Amino acid sequence: MATLQVRDMDDGLYNLLRKTADREKRSISQEVIWIIQNYLSDVKHRRNNINELLTITWDSDETPEETINSIREARTGNKRFGGADGVFD
């Protein structure tokens, strides 16, 4: 099995993690694994919910995916993001 080491963790965050692990009757390692597994298994579901929430804010006949693609196309078409005279070159 792989090993994961976390450095420079804030003391407050570590204490919260420890308290949560104690409450759930898990070791800190078990709690971290549980948190990561639950987060990663739910990422796609949350992404879909976010897409739905974003498109609810205005009236449109586009699907959430079409709206998001339109926004992305508008962003990449901006002159300041490319070319020799761009702000971010």
C-alpha positions in Angstrom: 0.0 0.0 0.0 1.1 3.6 -0.6 2.1 6.0 2.1 1.1 9.6 2.2 2.9 12.2 4.3 1.4 15.6 4.9 3.7 18.5 5.9 3.1 21.9 7.3 -0.5 21.2 8.4 -2.1 23.9 10.5 -2.4 22.9 14.2 -6.0 23.9 14.2 -6.8 21.7 11.2 -4.9 18.8 12.8 -6.8 19.2 16.1 -10.1 19.2 14.2 -9.1 16.1 12.3 -8.1 14.4 15.5 -11.4 15.3 17.2 -13.4 14.1 14.3 -11.4 10.8 14.2 -12.0 10.3 17.9 -15.7 11.0 17.6 -16.0 8.5 14.7 -13.8 5.9 16.6 -11.2 6.0 13.8 -7.4 6.6 13.8 -6.3 9.8 12.2 -5.0 7.8 9.2 -8.4 6.0 8.9 -10.2 9.3 9.1 -8.0 10.9 6.4 -8.6 7.9 4.1 -12.4 8.1 4.7 -12.5 11.8 4.0 -10.5 11.4 0.7 -12.6 8.4 -0.5 -15.8 10.3 0.2 -14.6 13.5 -1.5 -13.3 11.8 -4.6 -16.3 9.5 -5.0 -18.6 12.6 -4.9 -16.6 14.9 -7.2 -18.6 14.1 -10.4 -21.9 14.4 -8.7 -21.0 17.8 -7.2 -19.7 19.0 -10.5 -23.0 18.2 -12.2 -24.9 20.0 -9.4 -22.7 23.0 -9.8 -23.4 23.1 -13.5 -27.1 23.0 -12.8 -26.9 25.7 -10.2 -24.9 28.0 -12.6 -27.5 27.7 -15.3 -30.4 28.3 -13.0 -29.3 31.9 -12.4 -30.5 33.1 -15.8 -33.2 32.1 -18.3 -31.7 30.2 -21.2 -32.7 27.5 -23.6 -29.2 26.1 -23.6 -28.3 23.0 -21.6 -25.8 23.5 -18.7 -23.1 22.0 -20.9 -23.9 24.4 -23.8 -23.9 27.4 -21.5 -20.5 26.4 -19.9 -19.0 25.8 -23.4 -20.2 29.2 -24.5 -18.6 30.8 -21.5 -15.3 29.0 -22.0 -15.3 30.0 -25.7 -15.8 33.6 -24.8 -13.0 33.5 -22.3 -10.4 31.9 -24.6 -11.4 34.3 -27.4 -10.2 37.3 -25.4 -7.1 39.0 -26.8 -5.5 39.6 -23.4 -5.0 35.8 -22.9 -2.9 35.2 -26.0 -0.7 36.7 -28.6 2.4 38.8 -28.3 0.6 41.8 -26.9 -1.4 39.9 -24.4 -1.4 40.8 -20.7 -0.4 37.3 -19.6 2.3 36.6 -22.1 
